[in-house]
Amino acid sequence: MSIQVNFDKHSKEANEWLLEIGDRAGFPDRTDWSYGCLRAVLHTLRDRTTIEEVFQLSAQLPVLIRGIFFEGYKPSGKPDKLNAEEFMSRIKKDLGNANPISADEAFRVVIELLYDRTTPGEMDDIRGQMPKAIQQIWNKYRPLETENDWVE
């Protein structure tokens, strides 16, 4: 039995994510910066999230993005206990010096993308596991909906 694998499709899907990050951040022609943002934020979220939620989120990621998400992952001892400053510092460090995007901006654009590209409650489940100080950073970019915000 022969199975055809469509790597072009997977590559196109990953590139769409990178282009969308670039558009959101105002640098549509720099997929290298987009990749850095995506990788830094995904790894920081992954390492601060329970293993169960890591796998639930990964199931919703495109194949190549899932590979980036799991690159170097060591589930032993997870989640890492990071406070808000350590969380943002890790994103900044992972962005590296060659990427001019700030940790706050990288976090914003990747969180927005993840909310748009995953099921509605997944990112809120992950947010709910974070310490209050990280949730406050999160809320700057994606406030939680309340019953008062719902339109019937």
C-alpha positions as CSV (number, residue, x, y, z in Angstrom):
1,M,0.0,0.0,0.0
2,S,1.3,3.4,-1.0
3,I,0.5,6.6,0.9
4,Q,1.0,10.0,-0.6
5,V,2.3,12.6,1.8
6,N,1.6,16.2,0.8
7,F,4.5,18.1,2.3
8,D,3.7,21.1,0.0
9,K,0.3,21.4,1.8
10,H,2.0,21.3,5.2
11,S,4.6,23.8,4.2
12,K,1.9,26.1,2.7
13,E,-0.1,25.9,6.0
14,A,3.0,26.8,8.1
15,N,3.9,29.6,5.8
16,E,0.4,31.0,6.1
17,W,0.8,31.2,9.9
18,L,4.2,33.0,9.5
19,L,2.7,35.5,7.1
20,E,-0.2,36.1,9.3
21,I,2.1,36.8,12.3
22,G,4.1,39.2,10.1
23,D,1.0,41.0,9.0
24,R,-0.3,41.4,12.5
25,A,3.1,42.7,13.7
26,G,3.6,45.0,10.7
27,F,6.5,43.1,9.0
28,P,4.8,41.0,6.3
29,D,8.0,40.3,4.4
30,R,10.1,39.0,7.3
31,T,9.1,35.4,7.9
32,D,12.4,34.9,9.8
33,W,11.2,37.3,12.4
34,S,7.7,35.7,12.4
35,Y,9.3,32.3,12.9
36,G,11.3,33.6,15.9
37,C,8.1,35.1,17.4
38,L,6.1,31.9,17.0
39,R,8.9,29.7,18.3
40,A,9.7,31.9,21.3
41,V,6.1,32.2,22.4
42,L,5.1,28.6,21.7
43,H,8.0,27.2,23.7
44,T,7.4,29.5,26.6
45,L,3.7,28.7,26.7
46,R,4.5,25.0,26.3
47,D,7.0,25.0,29.2
48,R,4.6,26.8,31.5
49,T,1.6,24.6,30.7
50,T,0.6,21.2,32.0
51,I,1.4,18.2,29.8
52,E,-2.3,17.5,29.2
53,E,-2.9,21.0,27.9
54,V,0.3,20.9,25.8
55,F,-1.0,17.8,24.0
56,Q,-4.5,19.3,23.6
57,L,-3.1,22.4,22.0
58,S,-0.7,20.5,19.8
59,A,-3.5,18.5,18.3
60,Q,-4.9,21.7,16.9
61,L,-1.6,22.9,15.3
62,P,-0.6,22.4,11.7
63,V,1.9,19.5,11.3
64,L,5.0,21.6,10.8
65,I,4.0,24.1,13.6
66,R,3.5,21.1,15.9
67,G,7.1,20.1,15.2
68,I,8.3,23.6,16.2
69,F,6.1,23.4,19.3
70,F,7.6,20.1,20.4
71,E,11.2,20.9,19.4
72,G,13.4,20.3,22.4
73,Y,10.5,19.5,24.7
74,K,11.3,17.7,27.9
75,P,8.1,17.0,29.8
76,S,9.8,15.9,33.0
77,G,9.2,18.5,35.7
78,K,6.6,20.5,33.7
79,P,5.1,22.9,34.0
80,D,8.0,25.3,34.8
81,K,7.2,27.6,37.6
82,L,7.7,31.0,35.9
83,N,6.4,34.3,37.3
84,A,5.3,37.0,34.8
85,E,8.8,38.6,34.6
86,E,10.5,35.3,34.0
87,F,7.8,34.3,31.4
88,M,8.4,37.5,29.4
89,S,12.2,37.3,29.9
90,R,12.2,33.8,28.4
91,I,10.3,35.0,25.3
92,K,12.7,37.9,25.0
93,K,15.8,35.6,25.3
94,D,14.3,33.1,22.8
95,L,13.7,35.9,20.3
96,G,17.4,36.6,20.3
97,N,19.2,39.8,19.4
98,A,18.6,39.6,15.7
99,N,14.8,39.9,16.0
100,P,13.7,43.5,16.6
101,I,10.3,42.5,17.8
102,S,9.7,43.0,21.6
103,A,8.6,40.2,23.8
104,D,5.3,41.9,24.4
105,E,4.6,42.3,20.7
106,A,5.6,38.7,19.9
107,F,3.3,37.5,22.7
108,R,0.4,39.6,21.4
109,V,0.6,38.5,17.8
110,V,1.1,34.8,18.5
111,I,-1.7,34.8,21.1
112,E,-4.1,36.5,18.7
113,L,-3.2,33.9,16.0
114,L,-3.7,31.0,18.4
115,Y,-7.1,32.3,19.4
116,D,-8.1,32.7,15.7
117,R,-6.7,29.3,14.7
118,T,-7.7,27.0,17.6
119,T,-11.0,26.1,19.2
120,P,-12.5,28.9,21.3
121,G,-11.8,27.5,24.8
122,E,-8.3,26.0,24.3
123,M,-6.3,29.2,24.8
124,D,-8.5,30.2,27.8
125,D,-7.8,26.8,29.3
126,I,-4.1,27.5,29.1
127,R,-4.6,31.0,30.4
128,G,-6.4,29.6,33.4
129,Q,-3.4,27.6,34.4
130,M,-1.1,30.6,34.5
131,P,-0.4,32.6,37.6
132,K,-2.5,35.8,38.0
133,A,0.4,38.1,36.9
134,I,0.8,36.2,33.6
135,Q,-3.0,36.3,33.2
136,Q,-2.8,40.1,33.6
137,I,-0.3,40.3,30.7
138,W,-2.6,38.0,28.7
139,N,-5.6,40.2,29.4
140,K,-3.9,43.3,27.9
141,Y,-4.2,41.6,24.6
142,R,-7.1,39.2,25.0
143,P,-9.5,40.1,27.8
144,L,-11.7,37.3,29.0
145,E,-15.3,37.5,28.0
146,T,-17.8,37.9,30.7
147,E,-21.6,37.3,30.6
148,N,-22.0,41.1,30.4
149,D,-20.0,41.1,27.1
150,W,-22.2,38.5,25.4
151,V,-24.7,39.6,22.9
152,E,-27.9,37.6,22.6
